[in-house]
Amino acid sequence: MSKTFYFVAIYRTNFVKRGRAKLVFSSTKIEFVSSSRTYQIPIQKAFKFPDYEERTIVKATELKLDEGQTYVEIMTQTSLTDPQLAQDLCEKNVDNSATLLATIYGPYFLDSLVYRGWLIKDGWGILHSWIQPTNQPKINIREKGLSDMLNVANTKIGQGDDISARFPLMAKFFAKSLLYSMSEEKFLLLWTILEIYPMKSTSNIKPISDCLSKILNLDADTIKEKLEIGKLYGLRSSLVHDGIFDVDMETIEKAYDNDVNLGRFRHKSEILGKLECIVHEVLRSICGLPYSGSLDRYLE
């Protein structure tokens, strides 16, 4: 027997004078709530961690709505067990309803988002998220060593008006990229860093290979071929100009129990891992730090 999974978006609103309403519209329940209410929701506790270390990835927690504040609860459901398909369907339903409410009552009607995601009901739920186990070793943090490296980086960045002007924007995009798994959003943020530097003032990708050639002490043409710089640029152009992100996806399925297949792990093509390491080494070079070796496995 298939199980039902619930997805919800809860907004605060300051524009409801009185009245309580609950209705079902196009597979979605819309309810205006002014009393306290409690939900069980999954919270992810770890995203990136050593691949040799056991971790608790998800915990259930309670979300409580305050008495006296009016909320708009937009809830939809699905019996799909593929997390991606379930997420796409539920997000479409929620997005459509939220947009229609704002269209009917005005753009300021939905004040702020309290929670958007899956609910846990009767001990069951879906978490559609990402994890990134990595073979990166743990680090012993030494205060003086860290202080010395930060001072070296800060001094290097401050040398010359060009880098000192470009680095803050690169840092802004990189910090945002840390919030995403390997996705279209992360890809664009990382690629844009390379357009700020070393592709400054040009649409030619050659400066990327030239920059990495100095870092790695290897021939620029070899680097371009091994690290697939041209393919990365092709992905960027296809995504920006055509809305297509043509990256091969490998799917590994794992069942959490004997009856229902609830777990699916997807791994993006290795080419996106290359982009992450390329940006990492470019940033290290700008900061006056030595090559870390992160690209070695792609150059063998």
C-alpha positions in Angstrom: 0.0 0.0 0.0 1.4 3.4 -1.0 2.1 6.0 1.6 1.1 9.7 1.3 3.7 12.4 1.8 2.9 16.0 2.7 4.7 19.2 1.6 3.9 22.6 3.0 4.7 26.3 2.7 3.8 28.5 5.7 3.7 32.3 5.3 3.0 35.0 7.9 0.5 37.5 6.8 -0.4 40.9 8.3 -3.4 41.6 6.0 -6.1 39.4 7.3 -8.7 41.3 9.4 -10.8 38.5 10.5 -12.2 35.1 9.5 -10.9 31.6 9.2 -10.9 29.8 5.9 -9.9 26.3 4.7 -10.3 25.2 1.2 -8.9 22.7 -1.3 -7.8 24.1 -4.7 -6.2 22.1 -7.4 -4.7 19.3 -5.2 -3.6 21.9 -2.6 -5.2 22.8 0.8 -5.1 26.5 1.6 -5.8 27.4 5.3 -5.6 30.6 7.2 -4.4 29.9 10.8 -4.5 32.3 13.7 -4.1 29.8 16.6 -1.0 27.9 17.8 -0.2 24.9 15.7 2.7 22.3 15.8 4.3 20.4 12.9 6.9 17.7 12.8 9.5 18.5 10.2 12.8 17.0 9.1 16.0 19.0 9.7 19.2 18.1 8.0 22.1 18.2 10.4 25.1 17.5 8.0 25.8 18.3 4.4 29.5 17.9 3.9 31.5 15.4 6.0 34.4 12.8 5.7 33.3 9.8 3.8 34.8 7.4 6.4 32.8 8.9 9.3 29.3 7.8 10.3 26.9 10.8 10.6 23.3 11.5 11.6 22.1 13.3 8.5 18.5 14.1 9.5 16.5 14.6 12.7 12.9 15.3 13.3 12.0 18.5 15.2 8.9 20.5 16.0 7.9 23.7 14.3 5.4 25.8 16.4 3.3 28.7 15.1 2.7 31.6 17.5 -0.8 32.4 18.9 -2.2 35.7 17.7 -0.3 35.8 14.4 -2.1 34.9 11.2 -0.5 32.4 8.9 -1.3 31.0 5.5 -0.7 27.3 5.2 -0.4 25.9 1.7 -0.2 22.1 1.8 -0.1 19.6 -0.9 0.5 15.8 -1.0 1.9 13.0 -3.1 2.3 9.3 -3.1 5.4 9.4 -5.4 8.4 7.8 -3.7 11.0 9.3 -6.1 12.2 12.4 -4.1 12.9 14.5 -7.2 9.6 13.8 -8.9 7.7 14.3 -5.6 9.5 17.6 -4.9 8.9 18.9 -8.4 5.2 18.1 -8.2 4.7 19.5 -4.7 6.7 22.7 -5.3 4.7 23.4 -8.5 1.4 23.1 -6.6 2.7 25.3 -3.8 4.2 27.9 -6.1 1.0 28.1 -8.1 -1.2 28.6 -5.1 1.1 31.2 -3.4 1.3 33.2 -6.7 -2.4 33.1 -7.1 -3.0 34.3 -3.6 -0.6 37.2 -4.1 -2.2 38.0 -7.4 -5.7 38.1 -5.9 -4.8 39.9 -2.6 -1.8 41.9 -3.6 2.0 41.5 -3.7 2.5 42.3 0.0 -0.2 39.8 1.2 2.4 37.1 2.0 4.7 38.8 4.5 7.4 36.3 5.1 8.1 32.6 4.7 8.2 30.6 8.0 8.8 27.1 6.6 8.8 25.4 3.2 9.4 21.7 2.9 8.3 18.2 3.8 6.3 17.3 6.9 6.6 14.1 9.0 3.3 12.4 9.5 2.8 9.0 11.3 6.5 8.6 11.3 6.9 9.0 7.6 8.3 11.8 5.4 10.7 12.7 2.6 13.8 14.7 2.8 14.9 15.9 -0.6 18.3 17.5 -0.1 22.0 16.8 -0.8 25.0 15.4 1.0 28.6 15.5 0.0 30.8 12.8 1.6 34.4 13.6 0.7 37.8 12.1 1.3 39.2 15.3 2.7 41.0 14.6 5.9 40.2 16.4 9.2 42.4 19.3 10.1 44.2 20.3 13.3 43.6 24.0 13.6 46.6 25.9 14.9 45.9 29.5 15.8 49.3 30.9 14.8 49.4 29.0 11.5 45.9 30.1 10.6 46.7 33.7 11.5 49.8 33.7 9.4 48.0 32.3 6.3 45.2 34.9 6.7 47.7 37.7 6.9 49.5 36.4 3.9 46.2 36.2 1.9 45.1 39.6 3.1 48.4 41.2 2.1 48.4 39.5 -1.3 44.8 40.5 -2.1 45.6 44.1 -1.2 48.5 44.4 -3.6 47.3 46.2 -6.7 44.0 47.9 -7.4 42.7 45.3 -9.9 42.7 42.2 -7.6 41.6 44.2 -4.5 38.6 45.4 -6.5 37.8 42.0 -8.0 38.3 39.7 -5.0 35.3 41.0 -2.9 32.9 40.2 -5.7 34.6 36.8 -6.2 34.3 36.1 -2.5 30.6 37.1 -2.6 29.8 34.6 -5.3 31.9 31.9 -3.7 30.3 32.3 -0.2 26.9 32.0 -1.9 28.0 28.9 -3.8 28.8 27.1 -0.5 25.0 26.9 0.2 24.3 24.8 -2.8 25.0 21.2 -3.9 26.3 20.7 -7.4 23.4 22.3 -9.2 22.7 24.9 -11.9 22.9 27.6 -9.2 26.2 26.5 -7.9 27.6 26.0 -11.4 26.7 29.6 -12.4 28.1 31.1 -9.2 31.4 29.2 -9.6 31.7 29.9 -13.3 31.0 33.6 -12.8 34.0 33.8 -10.4 36.2 32.7 -13.3 34.7 35.4 -15.5 35.6 38.0 -12.9 39.1 36.6 -12.8 41.1 35.3 -14.7 38.6 36.0 -17.7 38.6 39.7 -16.9 37.7 42.0 -19.8 37.3 39.1 -22.2 34.9 36.3 -23.2 37.8 34.2 -24.2 38.4 31.1 -22.0 42.1 30.9 -22.7 43.1 33.0 -19.6 41.7 30.2 -17.4 44.1 27.6 -18.9 46.9 30.1 -18.8 46.3 30.9 -15.1 46.1 27.2 -14.2 49.3 26.6 -16.2 51.2 28.9 -13.9 49.6 27.4 -10.8 50.3 23.8 -11.9 53.4 24.3 -13.9 51.9 22.4 -16.8 51.2 23.1 -20.5 48.1 25.2 -20.9 46.8 23.0 -23.8 47.1 19.9 -21.6 45.2 21.6 -18.8 42.5 22.7 -21.2 42.0 19.2 -22.4 42.3 17.3 -19.1 40.1 19.7 -17.2 37.6 20.1 -20.0 37.6 23.9 -19.9 35.8 24.1 -23.2 33.1 21.7 -22.1 32.5 23.8 -18.9 32.2 26.9 -21.1 29.7 25.0 -23.3 27.6 24.1 -20.3 27.6 27.7 -19.2 26.5 29.0 -22.6 23.8 26.4 -23.0 22.4 27.2 -19.6 22.5 31.0 -19.9 21.3 31.2 -23.5 19.1 28.2 -23.9 18.0 27.3 -20.4 19.5 23.8 -20.8 21.9 22.2 -18.3 23.0 19.0 -20.1 24.9 17.2 -17.4 24.9 13.4 -17.2 23.3 12.1 -14.0 24.1 8.8 -12.3 21.4 7.5 -10.1 21.9 5.1 -7.2 18.8 3.8 -5.5 18.7 2.5 -1.9 15.7 1.4 0.1 15.3 2.3 3.7 12.9 -0.6 4.4 11.7 -3.7 2.7 8.4 -2.3 1.4 9.0 1.3 0.2 11.9 2.7 -1.8 12.4 6.0 -0.1 16.1 6.7 -0.7 17.6 7.9 -4.0 21.1 9.4 -4.2 22.1 11.3 -7.3 25.6 12.3 -8.2 26.3 15.0 -10.8 28.9 14.4 -13.5 32.5 14.7 -12.4 32.9 17.7 -14.6 31.2 19.8 -12.0 33.7 18.6 -9.4 36.5 19.9 -11.7 34.9 23.3 -11.8 34.8 23.5 -8.0 38.5 22.5 -7.7 39.5 25.0 -10.5 37.9 27.9 -8.7 39.4 26.7 -5.4 42.9 26.8 -6.9 42.4 30.1 -8.6 41.4 31.6 -5.3 44.3 30.1 -3.5 46.7 31.6 -6.1 45.2 35.0 -5.7 45.7 34.7 -1.9 49.3 33.7 -2.3 48.7 30.2 -1.1 50.4 27.2 -2.7 48.7 24.7 -5.0 46.7 22.2 -2.8 46.7 19.2 -5.1 43.0 19.1 -5.6 43.2 18.9 -9.4 45.8 16.0 -9.5 43.2 13.3 -9.9 41.8 14.9 -13.0 45.2 15.3 -14.6 46.4 11.7 -14.3 
